[in-house]
Amino acid sequence: MQQVGPRKEKPDPERMAILRALPVEVKQQITGEEAQAFLYKEALPDSLLEKLKGYMVEDD
């Protein structure tokens, strides 16, 4: 079960910067659960991957 609310560990600062840099329209679509998964390097929900697909670059 995922933890909801404040955590003892801090979110990844690079990922926080990425979320902040997204256009407002995209940020408004991201749920708290999706943001938490992204910030704390958890498995990303398919719904979040779909919302971010235009901003992601594949590794070689």
WORA-V709054 format. One record per residue. N is the residue number from 1. RES is the residue in one small letter. PHI is phi in radians with two decimals (999 if undefined). PSI is psi in whole degrees, 0 to 359 (NA if undefined). Layout:
BEGIN
N_RES_PHI_PSI + N_RES_PHI_PSI
END
This chain:
BEGIN
1_m_999_137 + 2_q_-1.40_145 + 3_q_-1.37_138 + 4_v_-1.98_140 + 5_g_1.69_190 + 6_p_-1.05_147 + 7_r_-2.09_160 + 8_k_-1.27_318 + 9_e_-1.37_155 + 10_k_-1.59_151 + 11_p_-1.18_156 + 12_d_-1.13_121 + 13_p_-1.09_326 + 14_e_-1.16_319 + 15_r_-1.21_326 + 16_m_-1.09_316 + 17_a_-1.10_322 + 18_i_-1.10_313 + 19_l_-1.06_318 + 20_r_-1.14_331 + 21_a_-1.42_348 + 22_l_-1.17_151 + 23_p_-1.05_149 + 24_v_-0.95_320 + 25_e_-1.06_325 + 26_v_-1.31_315 + 27_k_-1.02_324 + 28_q_-1.17_337 + 29_q_-1.52_342 + 30_i_-1.42_128 + 31_t_-1.40_165 + 32_g_-1.05_321 + 33_e_-1.12_319 + 34_e_-1.16_316 + 35_a_-1.09_317 + 36_q_-1.07_315 + 37_a_-1.05_317 + 38_f_-1.17_312 + 39_l_-1.18_329 + 40_y_-1.85_18 + 41_k_0.97_42 + 42_e_-1.59_175 + 43_a_-1.07_129 + 44_l_-1.43_131 + 45_p_-1.13_148 + 46_d_-0.99_326 + 47_s_-1.10_323 + 48_l_-1.25_318 + 49_l_-1.03_321 + 50_e_-1.12_318 + 51_k_-1.19_329 + 52_l_-1.74_0 + 53_k_-0.99_329 + 54_g_-1.33_353 + 55_y_-2.02_358 + 56_m_-1.69_148 + 57_v_-2.09_131 + 58_e_-1.36_140 + 59_d_-1.36_147 + 60_d_-1.52_NA
END
